[in-house]
Amino acid sequence: MLWLITALSAYLFFALGNLGDKFVLAGPPKPQGYTFWVAAGGLVSLLLVPFAVFFVPSSAVLAAIIIAGTSYILGLYFLYSALEAGEVSKIMPALGGFLAVFTLIISSLLFKTGDFFSLRNIIAFTFLFGGSMAAVWKRGSSLAKQNFKIVILAAFFFAANYNFSKVVFSGYPFLSGFILMRIASFLAGFAIFARFALPEAFSSKPAFNKNNTGFFVLAQTAGGAGFLLESLAISLVSAAFLPFVVVLQGAQYLFLFFFSYFLSMKVKVFKENFSRRAVWQRILALILIVCGLLILAFVK
């Protein structure tokens, strides 16, 4: 169950990165530009080159590297496009639901494994899926029609990234495969979005608050650590359990909620209205996720 611990650690770091974003973002960046800079940030992985072993990948692995890198960038673009409409509380539950379903469908077709469909796994998946939905759901959170198709596209491309990343890690060393997929993401992002991002970088209204450079570095470091750990979890988990890595993302939103709740008592920027209903809803989500984890860990 090393993959389980690794995945939870990844989502802890993602939550810390999300906290840092509250200090960093001076306004909502344009989807094209922000996607490009996230792709460019992936080139930091080149620092790991001295520790990696490279050889010529097979044609199947090379194709998987290209598909995984490109689908990740497209997933980010569609996610940011949907978030630009300001419906975060509506988008994230829909994205989580479709992502889990698409990941399960693609992994079943790609790896042709039926191991997922045991009674234990289905019960554990149901608890984790329910906990993930409870962690982000809000009353009246029906998704606007114009965002519905965008969220489906984002979920599909993210699911493709998860599955083809698993293909890469199954046929190539982890660190080397991780670096090559980040290079593929950058090349895809450059080819598609550079013409939007570069002019924006020199605009008079930057998306990032330049007075918070330190928090920007910390947020990106935490996010990068989370991404590396999530990729490691994908490499460690069997193909049949890949959907579990996805539904565990609910833990990220729980971490984020409880961090924000306690920090709001001390730090002004985190001030939010935490209703009693919201707190109890997250406690319910925590109980469901813990039940799912216990079933995975101890039920044979």
N, C-alpha and C positions, 0 to 999 in steps of 0.2 A: 504493500500500500504506500510505497514511497511516492508514487505519482500523486496520491491524494494529499499528502503533506505539502508536496511541491506546488500543487495547484492552489491550495489555500494560502500558501505563502505568497504566491504570485498575486492573488487578488487583494491581499493585505497591502502589498506595495502599490498596486493600481489605485487603491483607495487613498493612500498617502499622496500619490501623484495628483489625484482629483482635488485633494485639499489644497495643494500648492497652486493649482489652477485658479483658485479663488483670489489669490494674491496677484497672479500674473496677468490675467486677461483684462485689458482695458475696455474691451467690447467684443462682440461676436465677430470673429474673423470670417472672411469669405471662404466658402467651402473649397474652392479650387486652390486658393493660396495656402490655406491651412493644411490641406492634404499634401501639397507639395513639400511644405517644410517638415511635416511629420516623416515623409519618405526620406527627405534629406538627412534628418536626424538619425535615421537607421544606419547611416554610414559610419557612425561611431563604432559600430560592430567591427570595423576594420582594425580597431585596436587589438582585437582578439586573434588576428591572423597569425602572429608568432606561436600561438598555442594550438593552432589547428593543423590538421593533416589533409592535404588536398590530392585528389587524383581525378582523372577524367571520368565523369559520371556516365552511366548508361543513358541511352536515349530516353528511356522511361523516366528516370530520375531527373534528367535535364528538363524534360517537358513539365514534370511536377514542380520543379523549382520556379519555372516561368509562370505557371498557372497560379501557384501559391502566392508568389510575390505580387503579381498583377491583381489577383482577386482581393488581396488585402487592401491595396490602394483603392480599388473601386468600391469596396465595402465602406472604407473610411469616407470617401467622397459622398456616397449616398446617405450615410449616417449624418454627416455634417450638414448636408443639404436639408435633411428632415429637421434637424435640430435648429436650423436657422429660422424656422417658423415659430420657435419658442414653445413647443409642446413636449418638453422633456418628460414630464410625468406621464404623458400618453404614449410617447414613442418607445421608451425603454421597456415597458411591459410587452408591447407588441413585438419589438425586436427580439427580446428574450424568448418569447414563445415560438416565433417563426424560426429563429436560429436553432433552437433545440430540435424542432421537427425536421428542418432541412439537414442538419448534421446527422441525425439518425437515418434519414432516407439515403443520403449520399454515401454514408459509411456502409450501409447495408448493400448498396449496389456496387460500390467500389471494392470492398473487401470480401463481400459474399460470406459474411459470418453471421450465424444465427445465435451466437453465444449470448448476445444481449438479452434475448427474449426468454430468460429464465424468470420464474416467479419472483425470486429475490431481487433481481435487477429491476424488474418492472415496478415493484413496490418501492424500492429505494429511489428510482428515477421519479416516481410520482411525488414522493415526499420532497425531494430536492427541487423539482419543477414547481410544486406548489409554494415552497418557501421562497424561491426566486421571484415568483409573481407577487407574493405578499410583500416582499421587500421593496417593491417599486410601485405597486398599484395605488392609484388614488381614485376616489369616488368621482364618477362622471368622466372617466378617462377614455371615452370613445375617440378613436383616431379620426382626424379630418380626412375626407376622401382624397384630397390632393396629396396627402402624405402617405397614404396606404400603400400605393405601388412603390414609392421610394423606399419605405421600410422593408418591404418584401425583397426588393433588389439588394438592399444592404445585408439583410439576413442571409440571402442566398450566397452572396460573394464571401461573406465571413465564414459560412459553413464550408464553402469550397476551399477556403484558405486552411481551415482546420484539417480537413481531410487530406488535401494534397501535401500539407506539411507533414502529416503522418507518413505519406508515401515516401517523401524525401528522407525522413529520419529512419525509415525501415530499410533503405538501401544506400545510405551515405552516413558518414560520421556526424554526430549531433552538431558540434561546434562549426564544422565546415559547412554543413547544410544550412545552419542558421545564418551564417555570414552571406552565403550565396543568395539566399532568399531575400535578405535585406538589400543586396545589390540589385536584384531583380525588381524589388519594390521601388528603389530609387530610379532606376532606368524607366520603369513604367510611369512613375510620377513625373519625371522630367519630360518624357515624351508627350504626356497628356496635359499637364498642368503648369509647366514652367512659364509659358507665355502669359498666364494670369498672375502667377506668384511674384515674378521678378519686378514688374511695375508696382505692385502693391507694397513691396519691401521699401520702396523709395517714396511712398506717399506721405502726405503731411499728417495722416491719422493712422498711426501704427496700431495693429491689433494688440500689441503687448505693451504693458506699462514698463517703460525702461527703468523706472526707479526701483523696480523689484527684480533686478537681474539675478540676485542670489536665490530668491525663491523660484525663479524660472529654472535655474540650474538644478536645484534640489527636486523640483517637481519632475523635470525630465529624467533625472537620475533614478528617482523612484519608479517612474513609468517604465524606463528602460529595464530596470531590474525585474519588474513585474512581467514584462514581455519576454525576457530571457527565461524566467522561471516557468511561465506558462508554456513556452516552447519546449522546455525540458520535460514538463509534465506530459505534453503530447507525445514526446519521444519515448517516455517510460511506459505510458499506458498501452494496453492492448487495443487493437482496433475496435473490438466489441465494446470497450468501455469509453471510447472517445466522447460519446454524448454526455457522459457524466462530467467531463472537464467543462463542458459548456454550461450545464445547469448549475454548476458550482459558482458561477458568476454572481449568483444571488448573495453569496458571502461578501463580495466586494461592496455591494450596496448597503449591506448591514454594517460592515466596518465603517463605511463612509458616514452613515447615519449616526452611529454611536460616537464616532470621533467628533462630528459636527455638533452633536448634542452637548457633549461635555466641554468642548472648546468654546461654545457659544456663551458659556458662563464667564469666560475669562477674556476672550478675544472678540473685539467688536465686529470684525469682518464676517464672523460666522453667526452673527445674530439672525435667528430665524424663529418663526412661530411654530414651536413643537407642540402640537395638540396632544391631549391624552390619547385620543384615538390613534394618532400616528405612532406614538410610543408603543401602545399595546399591539398594533399591527406588526411592528418590527419584532416585538417579542414573540408573537405567533410565528413569524417568518423564521426566527432563530430556532424555535422549537422544532418546526418542520424540517429545517436543514440539518439540525443535530440528529433527529430521528433517522433521516436518510443516510447520514454518515455512519451512524451506529450500525444500521442494517448492512451497509457496505463492508464495514470493518469486521464485524463479529458474526454475522449470520452466514452460514455456509449453504 
